[in-house]
Amino acid sequence: MKIILHVDMDSFYAAVEERENPKLKGKPIAVCMFSGRSENSGAVATANYPARKLGIKSGMPIAFAKKKGGGKAVFLKVNKPLYEEVSDRIMGVLEKNADIFEQRGIDEAFLDVSKKAKNDFKEAKKIAERIKQEIKKKERLTCSAGIGTNKLVAKMASGFQKPDSLTLVEEKDARRFLEQFPLEKLWGIGPKTLERLNEMGVGSLDDLKEITSEKLSVEFGDKKGKWLYDAARGKDESPVEPKGEREQIGRIMTLKEDSQDVELIGNALDTLSHEVFEKFKERDEKFRTVSVVAISTGLKGKSRSKTLQSASRDPEVIKDVARELMEKYLKGENVTLRRVGVGISNFEKDIGQKSLAEF
């Protein structure tokens, strides 16, 4: 039996904005992607719960959302660099509590916790509670968590009692739990799939259960057809899969003050280098490439990287190369930095043989 945990941040963008500006607390907030064509062109990226009560939803045109808000809602521009910085720290909390970690976006992830929970739902609940407490303490943000024996159930459970919720669905209760949702709300069933199912006379999970696996495979293909057949029975065999976790391990932070000072920026890089190594050190691997990111006060980003002659596991190598790269960049550019980042990549298996550099 697998135990899968899905964690979803509550109104993430809006919650971060409210945290950064306490004057916004309790107000309806819509964080928007402005197109720039006019002051009202663009769409709502996310809305907090007070804004949703006014009828403002994600994807809604800004002009229409403002009518819904009736002058009560606050409309803010998306600040993606800030959200990415916060997300990076949160994902670090999630990953360290998982056997297998799959980030699904800036604000949600699946965790296979079967081994850590010793296949015990009570232990899994403790892990989820610990995660929620740590995120609340460190980031002053809330999240909702769902626990099930597969990704489908865990995903539906995390959204069941939002915000700041924890819902556990054991295997014996999975199908009954899913039956209470309209078919269009079931994770994995998009508009096109729903339309085709409706054309087949399927309007509920009970209806879907009456369709044979063979017929679903003919209509949707083998993979999707099997998934639909299983979903009608509360099952989902899709595994928790790391998404690009081996491409790079990185950390990014906003400086305490905008700066051109090499030493101040270097100290920030040292801190980030340490955090990157802490995340990396449990892996049975070495890294070959170190990179830095520099984001100016104008929010323009530049990256620089260096590939080592031999792979390393030395934390001091990350610090030294990060400082070297940033110093070279700052010498060649007259720029004031707001945020900096450090990353390692180009991993290879550690077979136990030390390089000369490590000696």
Short mmCIF file of the C-alpha atoms (twelve columns), coordinates in Angstrom:
data_MODEL
# 
_entry.id   MODEL 
# 
loop_
_atom_site.group_PDB 
_atom_site.id 
_atom_site.type_symbol 
_atom_site.label_atom_id 
_atom_site.label_alt_id 
_atom_site.label_comp_id 
_atom_site.label_asym_id 
_atom_site.label_seq_id 
_atom_site.Cartn_x 
_atom_site.Cartn_y 
_atom_site.Cartn_z 
_atom_site.pdbx_PDB_model_num 
ATOM 1   C CA . MET A 1   0.000   0.000  0.000   1 
ATOM 2   C CA . LYS A 2   1.158   3.488  -0.868  1 
ATOM 3   C CA . ILE A 3   0.493   6.553  1.263   1 
ATOM 4   C CA . ILE A 4   0.444   9.747  -0.780  1 
ATOM 5   C CA . LEU A 5   0.315   13.268 0.602   1 
ATOM 6   C CA . HIS A 6   -0.713  16.287 -1.475  1 
ATOM 7   C CA . VAL A 7   0.079   19.756 -0.132  1 
ATOM 8   C CA . ASP A 8   -1.510  22.843 -1.663  1 
ATOM 9   C CA . MET A 9   -0.802  26.382 -0.466  1 
ATOM 10  C CA . ASP A 10  -3.896  28.475 0.306   1 
ATOM 11  C CA . SER A 11  -4.403  31.391 -2.158  1 
ATOM 12  C CA . PHE A 12  -0.628  31.467 -2.440  1 
ATOM 13  C CA . TYR A 13  0.060   34.711 -4.321  1 
ATOM 14  C CA . ALA A 14  -2.563  36.668 -2.384  1 
ATOM 15  C CA . ALA A 15  -1.450  35.172 0.942   1 
ATOM 16  C CA . VAL A 16  2.169   36.219 0.311   1 
ATOM 17  C CA . GLU A 17  1.030   39.755 -0.551  1 
ATOM 18  C CA . GLU A 18  -1.050  39.927 2.623   1 
ATOM 19  C CA . ARG A 19  1.898   38.729 4.669   1 
ATOM 20  C CA . GLU A 20  4.189   41.345 3.124   1 
ATOM 21  C CA . ASN A 21  1.676   44.155 3.702   1 
ATOM 22  C CA . PRO A 22  -0.301  43.711 6.960   1 
ATOM 23  C CA . LYS A 23  -2.617  46.572 5.932   1 
ATOM 24  C CA . LEU A 24  -4.153  44.143 3.427   1 
ATOM 25  C CA . LYS A 25  -5.138  41.645 6.124   1 
ATOM 26  C CA . GLY A 26  -8.753  40.619 5.844   1 
ATOM 27  C CA . LYS A 27  -9.356  42.518 2.604   1 
ATOM 28  C CA . PRO A 28  -10.456 40.891 -0.674  1 
ATOM 29  C CA . ILE A 29  -7.282  40.562 -2.769  1 
ATOM 30  C CA . ALA A 30  -6.912  39.687 -6.439  1 
ATOM 31  C CA . VAL A 31  -3.404  39.204 -7.803  1 
ATOM 32  C CA . CYS A 32  -3.435  39.892 -11.530 1 
ATOM 33  C CA . MET A 33  -1.453  39.390 -14.704 1 
ATOM 34  C CA . PHE A 34  -1.756  42.816 -16.362 1 
ATOM 35  C CA . SER A 35  -1.188  42.761 -20.133 1 
ATOM 36  C CA . GLY A 36  -0.193  46.445 -20.244 1 
ATOM 37  C CA . ARG A 37  -2.614  47.387 -23.015 1 
ATOM 38  C CA . SER A 38  -4.754  49.309 -20.544 1 
ATOM 39  C CA . GLU A 39  -5.083  49.584 -16.776 1 
ATOM 40  C CA . ASN A 40  -7.791  46.902 -16.783 1 
ATOM 41  C CA . SER A 41  -6.468  44.522 -19.454 1 
ATOM 42  C CA . GLY A 42  -5.326  41.115 -18.313 1 
ATOM 43  C CA . ALA A 43  -6.645  38.369 -16.038 1 
ATOM 44  C CA . VAL A 44  -6.812  37.423 -12.371 1 
ATOM 45  C CA . ALA A 45  -4.036  34.974 -11.426 1 
ATOM 46  C CA . THR A 46  -5.435  34.172 -7.982  1 
ATOM 47  C CA . ALA A 47  -7.963  35.544 -5.523  1 
ATOM 48  C CA . ASN A 48  -8.054  35.095 -1.766  1 
ATOM 49  C CA . TYR A 49  -11.128 33.736 -0.007  1 
ATOM 50  C CA . PRO A 50  -12.771 37.116 0.776   1 
ATOM 51  C CA . ALA A 51  -12.393 38.018 -2.923  1 
ATOM 52  C CA . ARG A 52  -13.901 34.694 -3.974  1 
ATOM 53  C CA . LYS A 53  -16.959 35.443 -1.856  1 
ATOM 54  C CA . LEU A 54  -17.446 38.527 -4.039  1 
ATOM 55  C CA . GLY A 55  -17.380 36.290 -7.115  1 
ATOM 56  C CA . ILE A 56  -13.802 36.996 -8.214  1 
ATOM 57  C CA . LYS A 57  -12.098 33.896 -9.629  1 
ATOM 58  C CA . SER A 58  -8.794  32.878 -11.218 1 
ATOM 59  C CA . GLY A 59  -8.760  33.441 -14.971 1 
ATOM 60  C CA . MET A 60  -11.433 36.126 -14.840 1 
ATOM 61  C CA . PRO A 61  -10.774 39.276 -16.921 1 
ATOM 62  C CA . ILE A 62  -9.592  42.098 -14.645 1 
ATOM 63  C CA . ALA A 63  -12.250 44.545 -15.879 1 
ATOM 64  C CA . PHE A 64  -15.001 42.041 -15.053 1 
ATOM 65  C CA . ALA A 65  -13.396 41.184 -11.688 1 
ATOM 66  C CA . LYS A 66  -13.346 44.855 -10.721 1 
ATOM 67  C CA . LYS A 67  -17.088 45.052 -11.361 1 
ATOM 68  C CA . LYS A 68  -17.555 42.003 -9.138  1 
ATOM 69  C CA . GLY A 69  -15.372 43.608 -6.473  1 
ATOM 70  C CA . GLY A 70  -17.623 46.652 -6.298  1 
ATOM 71  C CA . GLY A 71  -14.759 48.860 -5.137  1 
ATOM 72  C CA . LYS A 72  -14.054 46.631 -2.122  1 
ATOM 73  C CA . ALA A 73  -11.320 44.419 -3.582  1 
ATOM 74  C CA . VAL A 74  -7.620  45.269 -3.883  1 
ATOM 75  C CA . PHE A 75  -6.024  44.468 -7.258  1 
ATOM 76  C CA . LEU A 76  -2.277  43.818 -7.269  1 
ATOM 77  C CA . LYS A 77  0.279   43.040 -9.951  1 
ATOM 78  C CA . VAL A 78  1.901   39.610 -9.881  1 
ATOM 79  C CA . ASN A 79  5.318   39.665 -8.163  1 
ATOM 80  C CA . LYS A 80  6.633   36.344 -9.417  1 
ATOM 81  C CA . PRO A 81  10.244  36.691 -8.166  1 
ATOM 82  C CA . LEU A 82  8.926   37.070 -4.614  1 
ATOM 83  C CA . TYR A 83  6.556   34.118 -4.930  1 
ATOM 84  C CA . GLU A 84  9.319   31.928 -6.380  1 
ATOM 85  C CA . GLU A 85  11.609  32.778 -3.473  1 
ATOM 86  C CA . VAL A 86  8.938   31.820 -0.926  1 
ATOM 87  C CA . SER A 87  7.975   28.713 -2.915  1 
ATOM 88  C CA . ASP A 88  11.571  27.537 -3.020  1 
ATOM 89  C CA . ARG A 89  11.769  27.506 0.772   1 
ATOM 90  C CA . ILE A 90  8.404   25.783 1.130   1 
ATOM 91  C CA . MET A 91  9.337   23.074 -1.365  1 
ATOM 92  C CA . GLY A 92  12.484  22.459 0.673   1 
ATOM 93  C CA . VAL A 93  10.284  21.752 3.710   1 
ATOM 94  C CA . LEU A 94  8.115   19.362 1.703   1 
ATOM 95  C CA . GLU A 95  10.969  17.505 0.029   1 
ATOM 96  C CA . LYS A 96  12.778  16.701 3.268   1 
ATOM 97  C CA . ASN A 97  9.597   15.024 4.573   1 
ATOM 98  C CA . ALA A 98  9.087   12.818 1.499   1 
ATOM 99  C CA . ASP A 99  10.430  9.494  0.282   1 
ATOM 100 C CA . ILE A 100 9.679   10.695 -3.254  1 
ATOM 101 C CA . PHE A 101 8.839   14.323 -4.056  1 
ATOM 102 C CA . GLU A 102 6.968   15.690 -7.088  1 
ATOM 103 C CA . GLN A 103 6.498   19.438 -7.387  1 
ATOM 104 C CA . ARG A 104 3.434   20.207 -9.502  1 
ATOM 105 C CA . GLY A 105 3.668   23.981 -9.588  1 
ATOM 106 C CA . ILE A 106 4.779   26.985 -7.590  1 
ATOM 107 C CA . ASP A 107 2.305   26.205 -4.806  1 
ATOM 108 C CA . GLU A 108 1.623   22.458 -4.711  1 
ATOM 109 C CA . ALA A 109 3.375   19.095 -4.577  1 
ATOM 110 C CA . PHE A 110 2.815   15.357 -4.135  1 
ATOM 111 C CA . LEU A 111 4.808   13.446 -1.518  1 
ATOM 112 C CA . ASP A 112 5.104   9.671  -1.351  1 
ATOM 113 C CA . VAL A 113 5.516   9.140  2.414   1 
ATOM 114 C CA . SER A 114 4.964   5.362  2.495   1 
ATOM 115 C CA . LYS A 115 8.336   4.539  4.063   1 
ATOM 116 C CA . LYS A 116 8.578   7.553  6.349   1 
ATOM 117 C CA . ALA A 117 5.075   6.810  7.621   1 
ATOM 118 C CA . LYS A 118 5.817   3.079  7.874   1 
ATOM 119 C CA . ASN A 119 2.610   2.472  5.880   1 
ATOM 120 C CA . ASP A 120 0.626   3.823  8.836   1 
ATOM 121 C CA . PHE A 121 -2.001  6.518  8.247   1 
ATOM 122 C CA . LYS A 122 -1.565  7.847  11.787  1 
ATOM 123 C CA . GLU A 123 2.124   8.433  11.105  1 
ATOM 124 C CA . ALA A 124 1.281   10.040 7.766   1 
ATOM 125 C CA . LYS A 125 -1.067  12.421 9.542   1 
ATOM 126 C CA . LYS A 126 1.739   13.377 11.936  1 
ATOM 127 C CA . ILE A 127 4.007   14.131 8.962   1 
ATOM 128 C CA . ALA A 128 1.313   16.341 7.417   1 
ATOM 129 C CA . GLU A 129 0.743   18.158 10.703  1 
ATOM 130 C CA . ARG A 130 4.480   18.716 11.089  1 
ATOM 131 C CA . ILE A 131 4.694   20.149 7.568   1 
ATOM 132 C CA . LYS A 132 1.768   22.499 8.155   1 
ATOM 133 C CA . GLN A 133 3.247   23.720 11.440  1 
ATOM 134 C CA . GLU A 134 6.709   24.311 9.977   1 
ATOM 135 C CA . ILE A 135 5.358   26.278 7.004   1 
ATOM 136 C CA . LYS A 136 3.151   28.361 9.286   1 
ATOM 137 C CA . LYS A 137 6.030   29.055 11.665  1 
ATOM 138 C CA . LYS A 138 8.696   29.816 9.046   1 
ATOM 139 C CA . GLU A 139 6.615   31.499 6.343   1 
ATOM 140 C CA . ARG A 140 3.491   32.683 8.191   1 
ATOM 141 C CA . LEU A 141 1.386   31.012 5.509   1 
ATOM 142 C CA . THR A 142 -1.185  28.233 5.604   1 
ATOM 143 C CA . CYS A 143 -1.559  25.196 3.395   1 
ATOM 144 C CA . SER A 144 -4.080  22.396 2.981   1 
ATOM 145 C CA . ALA A 145 -3.069  18.749 2.933   1 
ATOM 146 C CA . GLY A 146 -4.747  15.602 1.686   1 
ATOM 147 C CA . ILE A 147 -3.731  12.027 2.467   1 
ATOM 148 C CA . GLY A 148 -4.760  8.962  0.466   1 
ATOM 149 C CA . THR A 149 -3.462  5.770  -1.068  1 
ATOM 150 C CA . ASN A 150 -3.070  7.403  -4.480  1 
ATOM 151 C CA . LYS A 151 -2.546  10.800 -6.127  1 
ATOM 152 C CA . LEU A 152 -6.163  11.253 -7.198  1 
ATOM 153 C CA . VAL A 153 -7.579  10.824 -3.709  1 
ATOM 154 C CA . ALA A 154 -4.802  12.874 -2.065  1 
ATOM 155 C CA . LYS A 155 -5.336  15.745 -4.527  1 
ATOM 156 C CA . MET A 156 -9.114  15.788 -4.018  1 
ATOM 157 C CA . ALA A 157 -8.660  15.542 -0.238  1 
ATOM 158 C CA . SER A 158 -6.332  18.551 -0.051  1 
ATOM 159 C CA . GLY A 159 -8.980  20.763 -1.658  1 
ATOM 160 C CA . PHE A 160 -11.904 19.341 0.289   1 
ATOM 161 C CA . GLN A 161 -11.946 21.638 3.337   1 
ATOM 162 C CA . LYS A 162 -9.723  24.546 2.304   1 
ATOM 163 C CA . PRO A 163 -8.217  26.690 3.727   1 
ATOM 164 C CA . ASP A 164 -5.752  25.434 6.370   1 
ATOM 165 C CA . SER A 165 -7.149  21.896 6.353   1 
ATOM 166 C CA . LEU A 166 -5.982  18.308 6.690   1 
ATOM 167 C CA . THR A 167 -8.152  15.541 5.220   1 
ATOM 168 C CA . LEU A 168 -7.290  11.858 5.461   1 
ATOM 169 C CA . VAL A 169 -9.065  9.304  3.250   1 
ATOM 170 C CA . GLU A 170 -8.280  5.647  3.817   1 
ATOM 171 C CA . GLU A 171 -8.495  3.132  0.989   1 
ATOM 172 C CA . LYS A 172 -11.824 1.681  2.134   1 
ATOM 173 C CA . ASP A 173 -13.399 5.150  2.010   1 
ATOM 174 C CA . ALA A 174 -11.858 6.365  -1.266  1 
ATOM 175 C CA . ARG A 175 -14.700 5.655  -3.694  1 
ATOM 176 C CA . ARG A 176 -17.389 6.969  -1.335  1 
ATOM 177 C CA . PHE A 177 -15.312 10.111 -0.780  1 
ATOM 178 C CA . LEU A 178 -14.954 10.764 -4.515  1 
ATOM 179 C CA . GLU A 179 -18.661 10.151 -5.228  1 
ATOM 180 C CA . GLN A 180 -19.645 13.408 -3.525  1 
ATOM 181 C CA . PHE A 181 -17.825 15.479 -6.199  1 
ATOM 182 C CA . PRO A 182 -19.403 16.455 -9.533  1 
ATOM 183 C CA . LEU A 183 -17.623 14.786 -12.427 1 
ATOM 184 C CA . GLU A 184 -16.215 18.135 -13.665 1 
ATOM 185 C CA . LYS A 185 -14.490 18.674 -10.307 1 
ATOM 186 C CA . LEU A 186 -12.602 15.399 -10.444 1 
ATOM 187 C CA . TRP A 187 -8.868  16.023 -10.850 1 
ATOM 188 C CA . GLY A 188 -7.712  14.759 -14.248 1 
ATOM 189 C CA . ILE A 189 -11.006 15.351 -16.057 1 
ATOM 190 C CA . GLY A 190 -10.653 18.454 -18.208 1 
ATOM 191 C CA . PRO A 191 -13.282 20.209 -20.349 1 
ATOM 192 C CA . LYS A 192 -12.693 18.059 -23.463 1 
ATOM 193 C CA . THR A 193 -12.775 14.788 -21.519 1 
ATOM 194 C CA . LEU A 194 -15.914 15.936 -19.705 1 
ATOM 195 C CA . GLU A 195 -17.617 16.886 -22.971 1 
ATOM 196 C CA . ARG A 196 -16.886 13.485 -24.507 1 
ATOM 197 C CA . LEU A 197 -18.060 11.665 -21.362 1 
ATOM 198 C CA . ASN A 198 -21.301 13.665 -21.378 1 
ATOM 199 C CA . GLU A 199 -21.824 12.694 -25.027 1 
ATOM 200 C CA . MET A 200 -21.476 9.073  -23.893 1 
ATOM 201 C CA . GLY A 201 -24.188 9.625  -21.292 1 
ATOM 202 C CA . VAL A 202 -21.763 9.808  -18.374 1 
ATOM 203 C CA . GLY A 203 -22.711 12.525 -15.891 1 
ATOM 204 C CA . SER A 204 -21.401 11.154 -12.599 1 
ATOM 205 C CA . LEU A 205 -18.841 8.818  -11.107 1 
ATOM 206 C CA . ASP A 206 -21.547 6.147  -10.826 1 
ATOM 207 C CA . ASP A 207 -22.257 6.482  -14.556 1 
ATOM 208 C CA . LEU A 208 -18.536 6.236  -15.312 1 
ATOM 209 C CA . LYS A 209 -18.319 3.001  -13.358 1 
ATOM 210 C CA . GLU A 210 -20.814 1.425  -15.744 1 
ATOM 211 C CA . ILE A 211 -18.556 1.989  -18.782 1 
ATOM 212 C CA . THR A 212 -16.232 -0.905 -19.611 1 
ATOM 213 C CA . SER A 213 -12.476 -0.516 -19.704 1 
ATOM 214 C CA . GLU A 214 -12.480 -1.572 -23.360 1 
ATOM 215 C CA . LYS A 215 -14.956 1.136  -24.381 1 
ATOM 216 C CA . LEU A 216 -13.057 3.827  -22.478 1 
ATOM 217 C CA . SER A 217 -9.808  2.732  -24.149 1 
ATOM 218 C CA . VAL A 218 -11.425 2.974  -27.590 1 
ATOM 219 C CA . GLU A 219 -12.716 6.483  -26.844 1 
ATOM 220 C CA . PHE A 220 -9.716  7.934  -24.977 1 
ATOM 221 C CA . GLY A 221 -6.751  5.685  -25.711 1 
ATOM 222 C CA . ASP A 222 -5.311  2.945  -23.520 1 
ATOM 223 C CA . LYS A 223 -3.616  5.160  -20.906 1 
ATOM 224 C CA . LYS A 224 -6.414  7.699  -20.361 1 
ATOM 225 C CA . GLY A 225 -9.073  5.007  -20.690 1 
ATOM 226 C CA . LYS A 226 -7.497  2.872  -17.969 1 
ATOM 227 C CA . TRP A 227 -7.097  5.932  -15.741 1 
ATOM 228 C CA . LEU A 228 -10.800 6.796  -16.092 1 
ATOM 229 C CA . TYR A 229 -11.806 3.192  -15.403 1 
ATOM 230 C CA . ASP A 230 -9.683  3.134  -12.238 1 
ATOM 231 C CA . ALA A 231 -10.754 6.641  -11.137 1 
ATOM 232 C CA . ALA A 232 -14.400 5.539  -11.112 1 
ATOM 233 C CA . ARG A 233 -13.352 2.989  -8.479  1 
ATOM 234 C CA . GLY A 234 -11.219 5.364  -6.412  1 
ATOM 235 C CA . LYS A 235 -7.968  4.015  -7.846  1 
ATOM 236 C CA . ASP A 236 -4.993  5.716  -9.501  1 
ATOM 237 C CA . GLU A 237 -1.778  3.872  -10.317 1 
ATOM 238 C CA . SER A 238 0.184   6.936  -11.497 1 
ATOM 239 C CA . PRO A 239 3.341   7.174  -9.366  1 
ATOM 240 C CA . VAL A 240 4.791   10.164 -7.580  1 
ATOM 241 C CA . GLU A 241 7.599   11.147 -9.947  1 
ATOM 242 C CA . PRO A 242 10.374  13.683 -9.369  1 
ATOM 243 C CA . LYS A 243 9.993   16.457 -11.955 1 
ATOM 244 C CA . GLY A 244 13.394  17.701 -13.033 1 
ATOM 245 C CA . GLU A 245 14.812  17.441 -9.522  1 
ATOM 246 C CA . ARG A 246 18.178  16.379 -10.948 1 
ATOM 247 C CA . GLU A 247 18.406  19.291 -13.350 1 
ATOM 248 C CA . GLN A 248 19.358  21.770 -10.622 1 
ATOM 249 C CA . ILE A 249 19.267  22.291 -6.891  1 
ATOM 250 C CA . GLY A 250 19.053  25.977 -6.125  1 
ATOM 251 C CA . ARG A 251 18.210  28.625 -3.590  1 
ATOM 252 C CA . ILE A 252 17.428  32.312 -4.057  1 
ATOM 253 C CA . MET A 253 16.958  35.188 -1.620  1 
ATOM 254 C CA . THR A 254 16.141  38.881 -1.489  1 
ATOM 255 C CA . LEU A 255 18.996  40.933 -0.030  1 
ATOM 256 C CA . LYS A 256 18.291  42.864 3.175   1 
ATOM 257 C CA . GLU A 257 18.966  45.993 1.148   1 
ATOM 258 C CA . ASP A 258 19.634  46.717 -2.530  1 
ATOM 259 C CA . SER A 259 23.403  46.614 -2.961  1 
ATOM 260 C CA . GLN A 260 26.502  46.678 -5.173  1 
ATOM 261 C CA . ASP A 261 28.767  45.706 -2.284  1 
ATOM 262 C CA . VAL A 262 30.765  42.590 -3.196  1 
ATOM 263 C CA . GLU A 263 31.254  41.467 0.404   1 
ATOM 264 C CA . LEU A 264 27.616  41.909 1.429   1 
ATOM 265 C CA . ILE A 265 26.483  40.002 -1.650  1 
ATOM 266 C CA . GLY A 266 29.220  37.405 -1.065  1 
ATOM 267 C CA . ASN A 267 27.937  36.749 2.466   1 
ATOM 268 C CA . ALA A 268 24.460  36.162 1.042   1 
ATOM 269 C CA . LEU A 269 25.939  33.718 -1.466  1 
ATOM 270 C CA . ASP A 270 27.702  31.856 1.361   1 
ATOM 271 C CA . THR A 271 24.365  31.397 3.135   1 
ATOM 272 C CA . LEU A 272 22.688  30.189 -0.043  1 
ATOM 273 C CA . SER A 273 25.583  27.848 -0.837  1 
ATOM 274 C CA . HIS A 274 25.200  26.246 2.584   1 
ATOM 275 C CA . GLU A 275 21.438  25.787 2.060   1 
ATOM 276 C CA . VAL A 276 22.002  24.251 -1.376  1 
ATOM 277 C CA . PHE A 277 24.535  21.774 0.019   1 
ATOM 278 C CA . GLU A 278 22.234  20.832 2.905   1 
ATOM 279 C CA . LYS A 279 19.566  19.919 0.367   1 
ATOM 280 C CA . PHE A 280 22.060  18.021 -1.794  1 
ATOM 281 C CA . LYS A 281 24.206  16.174 0.742   1 
ATOM 282 C CA . GLU A 282 21.908  13.167 1.252   1 
ATOM 283 C CA . ARG A 283 22.159  12.261 -2.427  1 
ATOM 284 C CA . ASP A 284 24.571  9.634  -3.635  1 
ATOM 285 C CA . GLU A 285 25.888  12.020 -6.282  1 
ATOM 286 C CA . LYS A 286 28.439  14.682 -7.167  1 
ATOM 287 C CA . PHE A 287 27.892  17.971 -8.994  1 
ATOM 288 C CA . ARG A 288 29.912  19.378 -11.884 1 
ATOM 289 C CA . THR A 289 28.329  22.809 -12.429 1 
ATOM 290 C CA . VAL A 290 27.841  25.768 -10.073 1 
ATOM 291 C CA . SER A 291 25.727  28.737 -11.100 1 
ATOM 292 C CA . VAL A 292 24.669  32.105 -9.702  1 
ATOM 293 C CA . VAL A 293 21.700  34.335 -10.471 1 
ATOM 294 C CA . ALA A 294 21.749  38.121 -10.115 1 
ATOM 295 C CA . ILE A 295 18.475  40.062 -10.173 1 
ATOM 296 C CA . SER A 296 18.740  43.840 -10.347 1 
ATOM 297 C CA . THR A 297 16.522  46.471 -8.767  1 
ATOM 298 C CA . GLY A 298 14.827  46.688 -12.156 1 
ATOM 299 C CA . LEU A 299 14.032  42.942 -11.799 1 
ATOM 300 C CA . LYS A 300 16.249  42.021 -14.754 1 
ATOM 301 C CA . GLY A 301 17.927  38.671 -14.170 1 
ATOM 302 C CA . LYS A 302 21.323  37.416 -15.287 1 
ATOM 303 C CA . SER A 303 22.899  34.034 -14.665 1 
ATOM 304 C CA . ARG A 304 26.489  32.829 -14.796 1 
ATOM 305 C CA . SER A 305 27.802  29.275 -14.434 1 
ATOM 306 C CA . LYS A 306 31.034  27.303 -14.290 1 
ATOM 307 C CA . THR A 307 31.563  23.612 -15.004 1 
ATOM 308 C CA . LEU A 308 34.279  22.005 -12.899 1 
ATOM 309 C CA . GLN A 309 37.054  19.884 -14.366 1 
ATOM 310 C CA . SER A 310 36.078  17.111 -11.956 1 
ATOM 311 C CA . ALA A 311 32.814  16.470 -10.100 1 
ATOM 312 C CA . SER A 312 32.698  17.391 -6.417  1 
ATOM 313 C CA . ARG A 313 30.806  16.954 -3.160  1 
ATOM 314 C CA . ASP A 314 32.670  19.738 -1.363  1 
ATOM 315 C CA . PRO A 315 30.457  22.525 0.097   1 
ATOM 316 C CA . GLU A 316 33.398  24.934 -0.017  1 
ATOM 317 C CA . VAL A 317 33.604  24.497 -3.790  1 
ATOM 318 C CA . ILE A 318 30.041  25.810 -4.098  1 
ATOM 319 C CA . LYS A 319 30.889  28.866 -1.973  1 
ATOM 320 C CA . ASP A 320 34.163  29.633 -3.743  1 
ATOM 321 C CA . VAL A 321 32.812  29.257 -7.273  1 
ATOM 322 C CA . ALA A 322 29.643  31.212 -6.481  1 
ATOM 323 C CA . ARG A 323 31.707  34.119 -5.137  1 
ATOM 324 C CA . GLU A 324 34.086  33.942 -8.101  1 
ATOM 325 C CA . LEU A 325 31.239  34.060 -10.621 1 
ATOM 326 C CA . MET A 326 29.460  36.926 -8.881  1 
ATOM 327 C CA . GLU A 327 32.627  39.014 -8.468  1 
ATOM 328 C CA . LYS A 328 33.370  38.685 -12.185 1 
ATOM 329 C CA . TYR A 329 29.812  39.691 -13.026 1 
ATOM 330 C CA . LEU A 330 29.816  42.734 -10.739 1 
ATOM 331 C CA . LYS A 331 33.164  43.941 -12.126 1 
ATOM 332 C CA . GLY A 332 31.767  43.940 -15.635 1 
ATOM 333 C CA . GLU A 333 28.372  45.458 -14.847 1 
ATOM 334 C CA . ASN A 334 27.385  48.667 -13.103 1 
ATOM 335 C CA . VAL A 335 24.301  47.194 -11.462 1 
ATOM 336 C CA . THR A 336 22.557  47.270 -8.092  1 
ATOM 337 C CA . LEU A 337 21.227  43.887 -7.005  1 
ATOM 338 C CA . ARG A 338 17.966  43.105 -5.249  1 
ATOM 339 C CA . ARG A 339 18.075  39.294 -5.227  1 
ATOM 340 C CA . VAL A 340 20.759  36.642 -5.682  1 
ATOM 341 C CA . GLY A 341 20.716  32.890 -6.133  1 
ATOM 342 C CA . VAL A 342 23.032  29.868 -6.124  1 
ATOM 343 C CA . GLY A 343 22.530  26.529 -7.859  1 
ATOM 344 C CA . ILE A 344 24.321  23.272 -8.603  1 
ATOM 345 C CA . SER A 345 23.619  20.919 -11.493 1 
ATOM 346 C CA . ASN A 346 25.115  18.434 -13.938 1 
ATOM 347 C CA . PHE A 347 25.004  15.559 -11.446 1 
ATOM 348 C CA . GLU A 348 26.701  12.216 -11.708 1 
ATOM 349 C CA . LYS A 349 26.723  9.094  -9.571  1 
ATOM 350 C CA . ASP A 350 29.204  9.101  -6.677  1 
ATOM 351 C CA . ILE A 351 31.092  5.819  -6.955  1 
ATOM 352 C CA . GLY A 352 33.156  6.516  -3.856  1 
ATOM 353 C CA . GLN A 353 36.409  7.538  -5.515  1 
ATOM 354 C CA . LYS A 354 37.678  10.940 -4.397  1 
ATOM 355 C CA . SER A 355 39.100  13.383 -6.874  1 
ATOM 356 C CA . LEU A 356 42.431  15.142 -6.345  1 
ATOM 357 C CA . ALA A 357 40.550  18.393 -5.733  1 
ATOM 358 C CA . GLU A 358 38.705  16.846 -2.788  1 
ATOM 359 C CA . PHE A 359 41.974  15.751 -1.187  1 
# 
